[in-house]
Amino acid sequence: DCLGHPLESAAVVSNLAWSQTFLAWWRRRHPLMCLAVFLPLMIFATNGRAWLGARLSEADTLMPRGYRACWEKPA
């Protein structure tokens, strides 16, 4: 059983990429690190768009964020 919509999976990857980029800027003391104050807003907006898009579109198994398996022990 697939879990998650491709838009939700893409949002997770996007948020991870932005977070890593801001951490790299912070480590190098890059001038753009001052934009890190907007990171929580960016993540919130990305997650909101992905959630809404997933609810407005049909289910798709192209890029699930995970799988669910049910195992049963024989009696």
Predicted model as a PDB file, atoms N, CA, C, CB and O in Angstrom, pLDDT in the B-factor column:
MODEL        1                                                                  
ATOM      1  N   ASP A   1       0.842  -1.182   0.000  1.00 81.00           N  
ATOM      2  CA  ASP A   1       0.000   0.000   0.000  1.00 81.00           C  
ATOM      3  C   ASP A   1       0.887   1.245   0.000  1.00 81.00           C  
ATOM      4  CB  ASP A   1      -0.958  -0.002   1.222  1.00 81.00           C  
ATOM      5  O   ASP A   1       1.756   1.390   0.860  1.00 81.00           O  
ATOM      6  N   CYS A   2       0.673   2.122  -0.940  1.00 85.00           N  
ATOM      7  CA  CYS A   2       1.470   3.350  -1.047  1.00 85.00           C  
ATOM      8  C   CYS A   2       0.921   4.428  -0.117  1.00 85.00           C  
ATOM      9  CB  CYS A   2       1.487   3.863  -2.504  1.00 85.00           C  
ATOM     10  O   CYS A   2      -0.291   4.564   0.045  1.00 85.00           O  
ATOM     11  N   LEU A   3       1.818   5.181   0.482  1.00 87.00           N  
ATOM     12  CA  LEU A   3       1.433   6.278   1.368  1.00 87.00           C  
ATOM     13  C   LEU A   3       1.881   7.596   0.767  1.00 87.00           C  
ATOM     14  CB  LEU A   3       2.038   6.092   2.778  1.00 87.00           C  
ATOM     15  O   LEU A   3       3.032   7.739   0.355  1.00 87.00           O  
ATOM     16  N   GLY A   4       0.987   8.544   0.716  1.00 88.00           N  
ATOM     17  CA  GLY A   4       1.338   9.889   0.263  1.00 88.00           C  
ATOM     18  C   GLY A   4       1.143  10.091  -1.222  1.00 88.00           C  
ATOM     19  O   GLY A   4       1.147   9.147  -2.013  1.00 88.00           O  
ATOM     20  N   HIS A   5       0.977  11.319  -1.564  1.00 92.00           N  
ATOM     21  CA  HIS A   5       0.784  11.774  -2.941  1.00 92.00           C  
ATOM     22  C   HIS A   5       2.122  12.293  -3.460  1.00 92.00           C  
ATOM     23  CB  HIS A   5      -0.328  12.885  -3.030  1.00 92.00           C  
ATOM     24  O   HIS A   5       2.944  12.760  -2.672  1.00 92.00           O  
ATOM     25  N   PRO A   6       2.357  12.218  -4.779  1.00 93.00           N  
ATOM     26  CA  PRO A   6       3.614  12.745  -5.326  1.00 93.00           C  
ATOM     27  C   PRO A   6       3.890  14.206  -4.937  1.00 93.00           C  
ATOM     28  CB  PRO A   6       3.594  12.627  -6.834  1.00 93.00           C  
ATOM     29  O   PRO A   6       5.045  14.577  -4.729  1.00 93.00           O  
ATOM     30  N   LEU A   7       2.854  15.028  -4.837  1.00 94.00           N  
ATOM     31  CA  LEU A   7       3.065  16.429  -4.446  1.00 94.00           C  
ATOM     32  C   LEU A   7       3.588  16.524  -3.011  1.00 94.00           C  
ATOM     33  CB  LEU A   7       1.752  17.229  -4.584  1.00 94.00           C  
ATOM     34  O   LEU A   7       4.419  17.378  -2.704  1.00 94.00           O  
ATOM     35  N   GLU A   8       3.100  15.648  -2.140  1.00 94.00           N  
ATOM     36  CA  GLU A   8       3.576  15.654  -0.754  1.00 94.00           C  
ATOM     37  C   GLU A   8       5.025  15.189  -0.678  1.00 94.00           C  
ATOM     38  CB  GLU A   8       2.689  14.759   0.126  1.00 94.00           C  
ATOM     39  O   GLU A   8       5.818  15.738   0.087  1.00 94.00           O  
ATOM     40  N   SER A   9       5.369  14.177  -1.474  1.00 94.00           N  
ATOM     41  CA  SER A   9       6.751  13.706  -1.507  1.00 94.00           C  
ATOM     42  C   SER A   9       7.684  14.789  -2.051  1.00 94.00           C  
ATOM     43  CB  SER A   9       6.863  12.433  -2.360  1.00 94.00           C  
ATOM     44  O   SER A   9       8.786  14.986  -1.540  1.00 94.00           O  
ATOM     45  N   ALA A  10       7.233  15.480  -3.080  1.00 95.00           N  
ATOM     46  CA  ALA A  10       8.039  16.558  -3.656  1.00 95.00           C  
ATOM     47  C   ALA A  10       8.230  17.690  -2.647  1.00 95.00           C  
ATOM     48  CB  ALA A  10       7.381  17.097  -4.939  1.00 95.00           C  
ATOM     49  O   ALA A  10       9.296  18.303  -2.596  1.00 95.00           O  
ATOM     50  N   ALA A  11       7.211  17.965  -1.853  1.00 96.00           N  
ATOM     51  CA  ALA A  11       7.321  19.018  -0.835  1.00 96.00           C  
ATOM     52  C   ALA A  11       8.362  18.646   0.215  1.00 96.00           C  
ATOM     53  CB  ALA A  11       5.955  19.268  -0.161  1.00 96.00           C  
ATOM     54  O   ALA A  11       9.139  19.498   0.645  1.00 96.00           O  
ATOM     55  N   VAL A  12       8.386  17.383   0.630  1.00 95.00           N  
ATOM     56  CA  VAL A  12       9.379  16.939   1.611  1.00 95.00           C  
ATOM     57  C   VAL A  12      10.790  17.136   1.063  1.00 95.00           C  
ATOM     58  CB  VAL A  12       9.151  15.458   1.985  1.00 95.00           C  
ATOM     59  O   VAL A  12      11.659  17.667   1.754  1.00 95.00           O  
ATOM     60  N   VAL A  13      11.015  16.707  -0.177  1.00 95.00           N  
ATOM     61  CA  VAL A  13      12.340  16.836  -0.789  1.00 95.00           C  
ATOM     62  C   VAL A  13      12.720  18.308  -0.952  1.00 95.00           C  
ATOM     63  CB  VAL A  13      12.374  16.123  -2.155  1.00 95.00           C  
ATOM     64  O   VAL A  13      13.863  18.688  -0.699  1.00 95.00           O  
ATOM     65  N   SER A  14      11.770  19.125  -1.371  1.00 96.00           N  
ATOM     66  CA  SER A  14      12.028  20.555  -1.529  1.00 96.00           C  
ATOM     67  C   SER A  14      12.396  21.198  -0.194  1.00 96.00           C  
ATOM     68  CB  SER A  14      10.804  21.254  -2.130  1.00 96.00           C  
ATOM     69  O   SER A  14      13.347  21.976  -0.114  1.00 96.00           O  
ATOM     70  N   ASN A  15      11.645  20.873   0.844  1.00 97.00           N  
ATOM     71  CA  ASN A  15      11.938  21.444   2.167  1.00 97.00           C  
ATOM     72  C   ASN A  15      13.311  21.015   2.673  1.00 97.00           C  
ATOM     73  CB  ASN A  15      10.863  21.028   3.174  1.00 97.00           C  
ATOM     74  O   ASN A  15      14.029  21.813   3.275  1.00 97.00           O  
ATOM     75  N   LEU A  16      13.676  19.765   2.433  1.00 97.00           N  
ATOM     76  CA  LEU A  16      15.005  19.294   2.835  1.00 97.00           C  
ATOM     77  C   LEU A  16      16.103  20.034   2.070  1.00 97.00           C  
ATOM     78  CB  LEU A  16      15.129  17.775   2.603  1.00 97.00           C  
ATOM     79  O   LEU A  16      17.128  20.404   2.642  1.00 97.00           O  
ATOM     80  N   ALA A  17      15.881  20.243   0.787  1.00 97.00           N  
ATOM     81  CA  ALA A  17      16.874  20.941  -0.032  1.00 97.00           C  
ATOM     82  C   ALA A  17      17.056  22.383   0.427  1.00 97.00           C  
ATOM     83  CB  ALA A  17      16.463  20.911  -1.506  1.00 97.00           C  
ATOM     84  O   ALA A  17      18.188  22.851   0.553  1.00 97.00           O  
ATOM     85  N   TRP A  18      15.957  23.093   0.679  1.00 96.00           N  
ATOM     86  CA  TRP A  18      16.055  24.473   1.159  1.00 96.00           C  
ATOM     87  C   TRP A  18      16.731  24.537   2.530  1.00 96.00           C  
ATOM     88  CB  TRP A  18      14.659  25.112   1.231  1.00 96.00           C  
ATOM     89  O   TRP A  18      17.555  25.415   2.781  1.00 96.00           O  
ATOM     90  N   SER A  19      16.382  23.614   3.400  1.00 96.00           N  
ATOM     91  CA  SER A  19      16.987  23.605   4.734  1.00 96.00           C  
ATOM     92  C   SER A  19      18.495  23.380   4.641  1.00 96.00           C  
ATOM     93  CB  SER A  19      16.340  22.516   5.613  1.00 96.00           C  
ATOM     94  O   SER A  19      19.272  24.051   5.320  1.00 96.00           O  
ATOM     95  N   GLN A  20      18.901  22.433   3.798  1.00 97.00           N  
ATOM     96  CA  GLN A  20      20.335  22.169   3.616  1.00 97.00           C  
ATOM     97  C   GLN A  20      21.042  23.388   3.025  1.00 97.00           C  
ATOM     98  CB  GLN A  20      20.546  20.943   2.704  1.00 97.00           C  
ATOM     99  O   GLN A  20      22.164  23.707   3.418  1.00 97.00           O  
ATOM    100  N   THR A  21      20.396  24.058   2.095  1.00 96.00           N  
ATOM    101  CA  THR A  21      20.986  25.256   1.487  1.00 96.00           C  
ATOM    102  C   THR A  21      21.195  26.349   2.535  1.00 96.00           C  
ATOM    103  CB  THR A  21      20.088  25.779   0.345  1.00 96.00           C  
ATOM    104  O   THR A  21      22.252  26.978   2.578  1.00 96.00           O  
ATOM    105  N   PHE A  22      20.190  26.571   3.374  1.00 95.00           N  
ATOM    106  CA  PHE A  22      20.335  27.593   4.420  1.00 95.00           C  
ATOM    107  C   PHE A  22      21.415  27.210   5.429  1.00 95.00           C  
ATOM    108  CB  PHE A  22      19.000  27.809   5.145  1.00 95.00           C  
ATOM    109  O   PHE A  22      22.143  28.079   5.909  1.00 95.00           O  
ATOM    110  N   LEU A  23      21.529  25.922   5.758  1.00 95.00           N  
ATOM    111  CA  LEU A  23      22.593  25.489   6.673  1.00 95.00           C  
ATOM    112  C   LEU A  23      23.970  25.716   6.067  1.00 95.00           C  
ATOM    113  CB  LEU A  23      22.420  24.009   7.031  1.00 95.00           C  
ATOM    114  O   LEU A  23      24.898  26.122   6.767  1.00 95.00           O  
ATOM    115  N   ALA A  24      24.107  25.458   4.774  1.00 96.00           N  
ATOM    116  CA  ALA A  24      25.385  25.706   4.092  1.00 96.00           C  
ATOM    117  C   ALA A  24      25.711  27.196   4.097  1.00 96.00           C  
ATOM    118  CB  ALA A  24      25.341  25.175   2.640  1.00 96.00           C  
ATOM    119  O   ALA A  24      26.858  27.578   4.330  1.00 96.00           O  
ATOM    120  N   TRP A  25      24.720  28.030   3.844  1.00 95.00           N  
ATOM    121  CA  TRP A  25      24.948  29.481   3.904  1.00 95.00           C  
ATOM    122  C   TRP A  25      25.376  29.897   5.307  1.00 95.00           C  
ATOM    123  CB  TRP A  25      23.675  30.253   3.486  1.00 95.00           C  
ATOM    124  O   TRP A  25      26.259  30.740   5.464  1.00 95.00           O  
ATOM    125  N   TRP A  26      24.764  29.320   6.308  1.00 94.00           N  
ATOM    126  CA  TRP A  26      25.090  29.660   7.690  1.00 94.00           C  
ATOM    127  C   TRP A  26      26.540  29.285   8.011  1.00 94.00           C  
ATOM    128  CB  TRP A  26      24.125  28.950   8.660  1.00 94.00           C  
ATOM    129  O   TRP A  26      27.274  30.070   8.612  1.00 94.00           O  
ATOM    130  N   ARG A  27      26.941  28.083   7.607  1.00 95.00           N  
ATOM    131  CA  ARG A  27      28.309  27.625   7.885  1.00 95.00           C  
ATOM    132  C   ARG A  27      29.355  28.513   7.201  1.00 95.00           C  
ATOM    133  CB  ARG A  27      28.481  26.171   7.426  1.00 95.00           C  
ATOM    134  O   ARG A  27      30.424  28.756   7.762  1.00 95.00           O  
ATOM    135  N   ARG A  28      29.052  28.992   6.002  1.00 95.00           N  
ATOM    136  CA  ARG A  28      30.000  29.834   5.258  1.00 95.00           C  
ATOM    137  C   ARG A  28      29.826  31.321   5.559  1.00 95.00           C  
ATOM    138  CB  ARG A  28      29.841  29.599   3.766  1.00 95.00           C  
ATOM    139  O   ARG A  28      30.563  32.153   5.029  1.00 95.00           O  
ATOM    140  N   ARG A  29      28.862  31.656   6.402  1.00 94.00           N  
ATOM    141  CA  ARG A  29      28.551  33.062   6.731  1.00 94.00           C  
ATOM    142  C   ARG A  29      28.233  33.847   5.461  1.00 94.00           C  
ATOM    143  CB  ARG A  29      29.738  33.726   7.486  1.00 94.00           C  
ATOM    144  O   ARG A  29      28.634  35.000   5.305  1.00 94.00           O  
ATOM    145  N   HIS A  30      27.505  33.195   4.564  1.00 94.00           N  
ATOM    146  CA  HIS A  30      27.101  33.805   3.300  1.00 94.00           C  
ATOM    147  C   HIS A  30      26.103  34.930   3.590  1.00 94.00           C  
ATOM    148  CB  HIS A  30      26.480  32.740   2.336  1.00 94.00           C  
ATOM    149  O   HIS A  30      25.284  34.798   4.499  1.00 94.00           O  
ATOM    150  N   PRO A  31      26.156  36.026   2.840  1.00 94.00           N  
ATOM    151  CA  PRO A  31      25.224  37.138   3.086  1.00 94.00           C  
ATOM    152  C   PRO A  31      23.742  36.742   2.987  1.00 94.00           C  
ATOM    153  CB  PRO A  31      25.502  38.250   2.105  1.00 94.00           C  
ATOM    154  O   PRO A  31      22.895  37.351   3.641  1.00 94.00           O  
ATOM    155  N   LEU A  32      23.437  35.746   2.189  1.00 93.00           N  
ATOM    156  CA  LEU A  32      22.039  35.345   2.041  1.00 93.00           C  
ATOM    157  C   LEU A  32      21.500  34.579   3.245  1.00 93.00           C  
ATOM    158  CB  LEU A  32      21.883  34.504   0.806  1.00 93.00           C  
ATOM    159  O   LEU A  32      20.310  34.270   3.300  1.00 93.00           O  
ATOM    160  N   MET A  33      22.368  34.268   4.213  1.00 92.00           N  
ATOM    161  CA  MET A  33      21.883  33.541   5.391  1.00 92.00           C  
ATOM    162  C   MET A  33      20.870  34.365   6.182  1.00 92.00           C  
ATOM    163  CB  MET A  33      23.057  33.153   6.295  1.00 92.00           C  
ATOM    164  O   MET A  33      20.113  33.816   6.982  1.00 92.00           O  
ATOM    165  N   CYS A  34      20.852  35.668   5.966  1.00 93.00           N  
ATOM    166  CA  CYS A  34      19.867  36.506   6.659  1.00 93.00           C  
ATOM    167  C   CYS A  34      18.436  36.170   6.218  1.00 93.00           C  
ATOM    168  CB  CYS A  34      20.161  37.995   6.400  1.00 93.00           C  
ATOM    169  O   CYS A  34      17.475  36.514   6.906  1.00 93.00           O  
ATOM    170  N   LEU A  35      18.303  35.500   5.071  1.00 92.00           N  
ATOM    171  CA  LEU A  35      16.975  35.094   4.594  1.00 92.00           C  
ATOM    172  C   LEU A  35      16.442  33.878   5.339  1.00 92.00           C  
ATOM    173  CB  LEU A  35      17.023  34.796   3.106  1.00 92.00           C  
ATOM    174  O   LEU A  35      15.304  33.465   5.113  1.00 92.00           O  
ATOM    175  N   ALA A  36      17.239  33.307   6.214  1.00 91.00           N  
ATOM    176  CA  ALA A  36      16.820  32.117   6.960  1.00 91.00           C  
ATOM    177  C   ALA A  36      15.587  32.389   7.826  1.00 91.00           C  
ATOM    178  CB  ALA A  36      17.966  31.620   7.838  1.00 91.00           C  
ATOM    179  O   ALA A  36      14.864  31.457   8.180  1.00 91.00           O  
ATOM    180  N   VAL A  37      15.348  33.627   8.160  1.00 94.00           N  
ATOM    181  CA  VAL A  37      14.156  33.935   8.955  1.00 94.00           C  
ATOM    182  C   VAL A  37      12.877  33.587   8.193  1.00 94.00           C  
ATOM    183  CB  VAL A  37      14.146  35.420   9.349  1.00 94.00           C  
ATOM    184  O   VAL A  37      11.821  33.409   8.800  1.00 94.00           O  
ATOM    185  N   PHE A  38      12.970  33.491   6.865  1.00 95.00           N  
ATOM    186  CA  PHE A  38      11.804  33.160   6.046  1.00 95.00           C  
ATOM    187  C   PHE A  38      11.639  31.657   5.828  1.00 95.00           C  
ATOM    188  CB  PHE A  38      11.906  33.854   4.710  1.00 95.00           C  
ATOM    189  O   PHE A  38      10.631  31.230   5.265  1.00 95.00           O  
ATOM    190  N   LEU A  39      12.604  30.848   6.261  1.00 95.00           N  
ATOM    191  CA  LEU A  39      12.545  29.411   6.027  1.00 95.00           C  
ATOM    192  C   LEU A  39      11.287  28.768   6.613  1.00 95.00           C  
ATOM    193  CB  LEU A  39      13.771  28.751   6.608  1.00 95.00           C  
ATOM    194  O   LEU A  39      10.635  27.996   5.909  1.00 95.00           O  
ATOM    195  N   PRO A  40      10.916  29.043   7.854  1.00 95.00           N  
ATOM    196  CA  PRO A  40       9.676  28.427   8.368  1.00 95.00           C  
ATOM    197  C   PRO A  40       8.443  28.786   7.533  1.00 95.00           C  
ATOM    198  CB  PRO A  40       9.447  28.856   9.814  1.00 95.00           C  
ATOM    199  O   PRO A  40       7.570  27.943   7.323  1.00 95.00           O  
ATOM    200  N   LEU A  41       8.369  30.015   7.064  1.00 97.00           N  
ATOM    201  CA  LEU A  41       7.241  30.422   6.220  1.00 97.00           C  
ATOM    202  C   LEU A  41       7.268  29.682   4.884  1.00 97.00           C  
ATOM    203  CB  LEU A  41       7.268  31.945   5.982  1.00 97.00           C  
ATOM    204  O   LEU A  41       6.227  29.256   4.383  1.00 97.00           O  
ATOM    205  N   MET A  42       8.460  29.530   4.312  1.00 96.00           N  
ATOM    206  CA  MET A  42       8.586  28.802   3.047  1.00 96.00           C  
ATOM    207  C   MET A  42       8.146  27.348   3.210  1.00 96.00           C  
ATOM    208  CB  MET A  42      10.036  28.863   2.535  1.00 96.00           C  
ATOM    209  O   MET A  42       7.440  26.807   2.360  1.00 96.00           O  
ATOM    210  N   ILE A  43       8.569  26.721   4.307  1.00 97.00           N  
ATOM    211  CA  ILE A  43       8.206  25.330   4.555  1.00 97.00           C  
ATOM    212  C   ILE A  43       6.699  25.206   4.758  1.00 97.00           C  
ATOM    213  CB  ILE A  43       8.960  24.781   5.782  1.00 97.00           C  
ATOM    214  O   ILE A  43       6.067  24.301   4.212  1.00 97.00           O  
ATOM    215  N   PHE A  44       6.131  26.107   5.535  1.00 97.00           N  
ATOM    216  CA  PHE A  44       4.687  26.090   5.774  1.00 97.00           C  
ATOM    217  C   PHE A  44       3.921  26.254   4.457  1.00 97.00           C  
ATOM    218  CB  PHE A  44       4.289  27.207   6.766  1.00 97.00           C  
ATOM    219  O   PHE A  44       2.956  25.531   4.210  1.00 97.00           O  
ATOM    220  N   ALA A  45       4.342  27.190   3.622  1.00 98.00           N  
ATOM    221  CA  ALA A  45       3.666  27.437   2.345  1.00 98.00           C  
ATOM    222  C   ALA A  45       3.808  26.236   1.407  1.00 98.00           C  
ATOM    223  CB  ALA A  45       4.235  28.701   1.675  1.00 98.00           C  
ATOM    224  O   ALA A  45       2.846  25.853   0.740  1.00 98.00           O  
ATOM    225  N   THR A  46       4.986  25.649   1.355  1.00 97.00           N  
ATOM    226  CA  THR A  46       5.209  24.477   0.503  1.00 97.00           C  
ATOM    227  C   THR A  46       4.337  23.315   0.955  1.00 97.00           C  
ATOM    228  CB  THR A  46       6.693  24.066   0.522  1.00 97.00           C  
ATOM    229  O   THR A  46       3.701  22.655   0.133  1.00 97.00           O  
ATOM    230  N   ASN A  47       4.308  23.065   2.260  1.00 97.00           N  
ATOM    231  CA  ASN A  47       3.481  21.975   2.779  1.00 97.00           C  
ATOM    232  C   ASN A  47       2.000  22.233   2.521  1.00 97.00           C  
ATOM    233  CB  ASN A  47       3.726  21.789   4.278  1.00 97.00           C  
ATOM    234  O   ASN A  47       1.260  21.310   2.183  1.00 97.00           O  
ATOM    235  N   GLY A  48       1.569  23.471   2.676  1.00 97.00           N  
ATOM    236  CA  GLY A  48       0.170  23.804   2.439  1.00 97.00           C  
ATOM    237  C   GLY A  48      -0.237  23.609   0.996  1.00 97.00           C  
ATOM    238  O   GLY A  48      -1.304  23.065   0.713  1.00 97.00           O  
ATOM    239  N   ARG A  49       0.614  24.053   0.077  1.00 97.00           N  
ATOM    240  CA  ARG A  49       0.313  23.874  -1.351  1.00 97.00           C  
ATOM    241  C   ARG A  49       0.280  22.389  -1.716  1.00 97.00           C  
ATOM    242  CB  ARG A  49       1.356  24.612  -2.222  1.00 97.00           C  
ATOM    243  O   ARG A  49      -0.590  21.951  -2.469  1.00 97.00           O  
ATOM    244  N   ALA A  50       1.227  21.619  -1.183  1.00 96.00           N  
ATOM    245  CA  ALA A  50       1.265  20.189  -1.478  1.00 96.00           C  
ATOM    246  C   ALA A  50       0.034  19.486  -0.916  1.00 96.00           C  
ATOM    247  CB  ALA A  50       2.541  19.559  -0.909  1.00 96.00           C  
ATOM    248  O   ALA A  50      -0.554  18.632  -1.579  1.00 96.00           O  
ATOM    249  N   TRP A  51      -0.351  19.839   0.292  1.00 95.00           N  
ATOM    250  CA  TRP A  51      -1.525  19.222   0.911  1.00 95.00           C  
ATOM    251  C   TRP A  51      -2.780  19.537   0.093  1.00 95.00           C  
ATOM    252  CB  TRP A  51      -1.694  19.712   2.371  1.00 95.00           C  
ATOM    253  O   TRP A  51      -3.578  18.648  -0.203  1.00 95.00           O  
ATOM    254  N   LEU A  52      -2.941  20.801  -0.263  1.00 97.00           N  
ATOM    255  CA  LEU A  52      -4.119  21.202  -1.035  1.00 97.00           C  
ATOM    256  C   LEU A  52      -4.121  20.540  -2.414  1.00 97.00           C  
ATOM    257  CB  LEU A  52      -4.168  22.733  -1.184  1.00 97.00           C  
ATOM    258  O   LEU A  52      -5.148  20.024  -2.856  1.00 97.00           O  
ATOM    259  N   GLY A  53      -2.989  20.556  -3.080  1.00 95.00           N  
ATOM    260  CA  GLY A  53      -2.896  19.930  -4.400  1.00 95.00           C  
ATOM    261  C   GLY A  53      -3.192  18.444  -4.352  1.00 95.00           C  
ATOM    262  O   GLY A  53      -3.837  17.905  -5.250  1.00 95.00           O  
ATOM    263  N   ALA A  54      -2.721  17.781  -3.305  1.00 93.00           N  
ATOM    264  CA  ALA A  54      -2.986  16.342  -3.163  1.00 93.00           C  
ATOM    265  C   ALA A  54      -4.462  16.077  -2.931  1.00 93.00           C  
ATOM    266  CB  ALA A  54      -2.167  15.754  -2.011  1.00 93.00           C  
ATOM    267  O   ALA A  54      -4.988  15.071  -3.406  1.00 93.00           O  
ATOM    268  N   ARG A  55      -5.135  16.954  -2.217  1.00 94.00           N  
ATOM    269  CA  ARG A  55      -6.562  16.769  -1.956  1.00 94.00           C  
ATOM    270  C   ARG A  55      -7.411  17.071  -3.184  1.00 94.00           C  
ATOM    271  CB  ARG A  55      -6.999  17.650  -0.802  1.00 94.00           C  
ATOM    272  O   ARG A  55      -8.497  16.515  -3.343  1.00 94.00           O  
ATOM    273  N   LEU A  56      -6.920  17.946  -4.047  1.00 96.00           N  
ATOM    274  CA  LEU A  56      -7.683  18.333  -5.234  1.00 96.00           C  
ATOM    275  C   LEU A  56      -7.423  17.442  -6.441  1.00 96.00           C  
ATOM    276  CB  LEU A  56      -7.368  19.752  -5.593  1.00 96.00           C  
ATOM    277  O   LEU A  56      -8.125  17.549  -7.447  1.00 96.00           O  
ATOM    278  N   SER A  57      -6.433  16.571  -6.357  1.00 92.00           N  
ATOM    279  CA  SER A  57      -6.120  15.695  -7.490  1.00 92.00           C  
ATOM    280  C   SER A  57      -6.348  14.234  -7.103  1.00 92.00           C  
ATOM    281  CB  SER A  57      -4.656  15.906  -7.959  1.00 92.00           C  
ATOM    282  O   SER A  57      -6.551  13.901  -5.935  1.00 92.00           O  
ATOM    283  N   GLU A  58      -6.310  13.391  -8.105  1.00 90.00           N  
ATOM    284  CA  GLU A  58      -6.534  11.969  -7.875  1.00 90.00           C  
ATOM    285  C   GLU A  58      -5.312  11.324  -7.224  1.00 90.00           C  
ATOM    286  CB  GLU A  58      -6.869  11.262  -9.193  1.00 90.00           C  
ATOM    287  O   GLU A  58      -4.192  11.819  -7.348  1.00 90.00           O  
ATOM    288  N   ALA A  59      -5.547  10.219  -6.535  1.00 85.00           N  
ATOM    289  CA  ALA A  59      -4.454   9.471  -5.923  1.00 85.00           C  
ATOM    290  C   ALA A  59      -3.518   8.968  -7.013  1.00 85.00           C  
ATOM    291  CB  ALA A  59      -4.994   8.290  -5.074  1.00 85.00           C  
ATOM    292  O   ALA A  59      -3.954   8.625  -8.112  1.00 85.00           O  
ATOM    293  N   ASP A  60      -2.239   8.930  -6.700  1.00 85.00           N  
ATOM    294  CA  ASP A  60      -1.240   8.512  -7.670  1.00 85.00           C  
ATOM    295  C   ASP A  60      -0.136   7.781  -6.920  1.00 85.00           C  
ATOM    296  CB  ASP A  60      -0.673   9.730  -8.469  1.00 85.00           C  
ATOM    297  O   ASP A  60       0.233   8.187  -5.818  1.00 85.00           O  
ATOM    298  N   THR A  61       0.387   6.728  -7.490  1.00 86.00           N  
ATOM    299  CA  THR A  61       1.446   5.950  -6.842  1.00 86.00           C  
ATOM    300  C   THR A  61       2.811   6.217  -7.456  1.00 86.00           C  
ATOM    301  CB  THR A  61       1.132   4.470  -6.925  1.00 86.00           C  
ATOM    302  O   THR A  61       3.748   5.453  -7.226  1.00 86.00           O  
ATOM    303  N   LEU A  62       2.939   7.285  -8.230  1.00 87.00           N  
ATOM    304  CA  LEU A  62       4.207   7.589  -8.904  1.00 87.00           C  
ATOM    305  C   LEU A  62       5.365   7.755  -7.936  1.00 87.00           C  
ATOM    306  CB  LEU A  62       4.064   8.841  -9.728  1.00 87.00           C  
ATOM    307  O   LEU A  62       6.432   7.180  -8.152  1.00 87.00           O  
ATOM    308  N   MET A  63       5.182   8.515  -6.893  1.00 89.00           N  
ATOM    309  CA  MET A  63       6.282   8.870  -6.002  1.00 89.00           C  
ATOM    310  C   MET A  63       5.779   8.892  -4.554  1.00 89.00           C  
ATOM    311  CB  MET A  63       6.891  10.250  -6.396  1.00 89.00           C  
ATOM    312  O   MET A  63       5.653   9.965  -3.965  1.00 89.00           O  
ATOM    313  N   PRO A  64       5.489   7.713  -3.972  1.00 87.00           N  
ATOM    314  CA  PRO A  64       4.974   7.702  -2.603  1.00 87.00           C  
ATOM    315  C   PRO A  64       6.061   8.090  -1.609  1.00 87.00           C  
ATOM    316  CB  PRO A  64       4.408   6.320  -2.253  1.00 87.00           C  
ATOM    317  O   PRO A  64       7.249   7.938  -1.891  1.00 87.00           O  
ATOM    318  N   ARG A  65       5.657   8.586  -0.455  1.00 84.00           N  
ATOM    319  CA  ARG A  65       6.642   8.918   0.571  1.00 84.00           C  
ATOM    320  C   ARG A  65       6.959   7.706   1.435  1.00 84.00           C  
ATOM    321  CB  ARG A  65       6.139  10.069   1.443  1.00 84.00           C  
ATOM    322  O   ARG A  65       7.875   7.737   2.258  1.00 84.00           O  
ATOM    323  N   GLY A  66       6.188   6.633   1.239  1.00 88.00           N  
ATOM    324  CA  GLY A  66       6.437   5.406   1.983  1.00 88.00           C  
ATOM    325  C   GLY A  66       5.459   4.325   1.580  1.00 88.00           C  
ATOM    326  O   GLY A  66       4.563   4.536   0.763  1.00 88.00           O  
ATOM    327  N   TYR A  67       5.654   3.163   2.174  1.00 90.00           N  
ATOM    328  CA  TYR A  67       4.792   2.018   1.910  1.00 90.00           C  
ATOM    329  C   TYR A  67       4.325   1.430   3.232  1.00 90.00           C  
ATOM    330  CB  TYR A  67       5.527   0.949   1.061  1.00 90.00           C  
ATOM    331  O   TYR A  67       5.004   1.543   4.253  1.00 90.00           O  
ATOM    332  N   ARG A  68       3.157   0.801   3.196  1.00 91.00           N  
ATOM    333  CA  ARG A  68       2.629   0.128   4.374  1.00 91.00           C  
ATOM    334  C   ARG A  68       2.466  -1.346   4.018  1.00 91.00           C  
ATOM    335  CB  ARG A  68       1.266   0.765   4.847  1.00 91.00           C  
ATOM    336  O   ARG A  68       1.891  -1.688   2.984  1.00 91.00           O  
ATOM    337  N   ALA A  69       2.980  -2.213   4.891  1.00 91.00           N  
ATOM    338  CA  ALA A  69       2.843  -3.644   4.689  1.00 91.00           C  
ATOM    339  C   ALA A  69       2.221  -4.251   5.936  1.00 91.00           C  
ATOM    340  CB  ALA A  69       4.213  -4.302   4.370  1.00 91.00           C  
ATOM    341  O   ALA A  69       2.483  -3.805   7.052  1.00 91.00           O  
ATOM    342  N   CYS A  70       1.414  -5.248   5.742  1.00 90.00           N  
ATOM    343  CA  CYS A  70       0.779  -5.945   6.855  1.00 90.00           C  
ATOM    344  C   CYS A  70       1.233  -7.399   6.809  1.00 90.00           C  
ATOM    345  CB  CYS A  70      -0.790  -5.833   6.789  1.00 90.00           C  
ATOM    346  O   CYS A  70       0.979  -8.111   5.837  1.00 90.00           O  
ATOM    347  N   TRP A  71       1.896  -7.821   7.855  1.00 90.00           N  
ATOM    348  CA  TRP A  71       2.400  -9.188   7.924  1.00 90.00           C  
ATOM    349  C   TRP A  71       1.565  -9.967   8.914  1.00 90.00           C  
ATOM    350  CB  TRP A  71       3.894  -9.218   8.322  1.00 90.00           C  
ATOM    351  O   TRP A  71       1.238  -9.469   9.991  1.00 90.00           O  
ATOM    352  N   GLU A  72       1.222 -11.184   8.553  1.00 92.00           N  
ATOM    353  CA  GLU A  72       0.457 -12.041   9.461  1.00 92.00           C  
ATOM    354  C   GLU A  72       1.231 -13.332   9.705  1.00 92.00           C  
ATOM    355  CB  GLU A  72      -0.958 -12.348   8.883  1.00 92.00           C  
ATOM    356  O   GLU A  72       1.750 -13.959   8.782  1.00 92.00           O  
ATOM    357  N   LYS A  73       1.288 -13.696  10.955  1.00 91.00           N  
ATOM    358  CA  LYS A  73       1.958 -14.938  11.334  1.00 91.00           C  
ATOM    359  C   LYS A  73       0.981 -16.099  11.122  1.00 91.00           C  
ATOM    360  CB  LYS A  73       2.456 -14.882  12.823  1.00 91.00           C  
ATOM    361  O   LYS A  73      -0.161 -16.037  11.579  1.00 91.00           O  
ATOM    362  N   PRO A  74       1.420 -17.151  10.436  1.00 90.00           N  
ATOM    363  CA  PRO A  74       0.526 -18.287  10.245  1.00 90.00           C  
ATOM    364  C   PRO A  74       0.122 -18.900  11.593  1.00 90.00           C  
ATOM    365  CB  PRO A  74       1.197 -19.348   9.356  1.00 90.00           C  
ATOM    366  O   PRO A  74       0.911 -18.940  12.537  1.00 90.00           O  
ATOM    367  N   ALA A  75      -1.102 -19.365  11.653  1.00 82.00           N  
ATOM    368  CA  ALA A  75      -1.615 -19.933  12.918  1.00 82.00           C  
ATOM    369  C   ALA A  75      -1.045 -21.315  13.187  1.00 82.00           C  
ATOM    370  CB  ALA A  75      -3.144 -20.009  12.890  1.00 82.00           C  
ATOM    371  O   ALA A  75      -1.371 -21.930  14.202  1.00 82.00           O  
TER     372      ALA A  75                                                      
ENDMDL                                                                          
END                                                                             
